[in-house]
Amino acid sequence: MSVGERGDLFWRLTLREVKNILLGHEKRRTREHNERVWTVWHIEALQRSKRLPKLKDMQSGAAAAPKRRQTVEEQIAIAMQWTAALTRH
C-alpha cells in the first residue's frame, strides 16, 4: 500500500480497517503540511522583524510567569456562581 503499510496486509483487512488506515494517513499528512506551513510563515515573519525575540522565549517549555493561586474565598465565590447558573430555569 502506498500509505506505508505492507501490501500483503491489504488483503487481510476489512474495508473499515482500510478506511481507518487511509484516514489516519490523511490526518498525518495534513498535520505535517500544517507544521511545514507554520515553520515557513514564522521564518518569513522573523526575517521581516527588526529585532529577533529571545530564543528562550520562543522555545517550547519556556518558563512562564508563575500563576497566582486562588484564595479559598475566590473558590467559594466561583462555586456559588456555578450553582446559581445551574439552578436557573
Helices and strands as residue ranges (DSSP letters): H 7-10, H 15-48, H 55-58, H 72-87
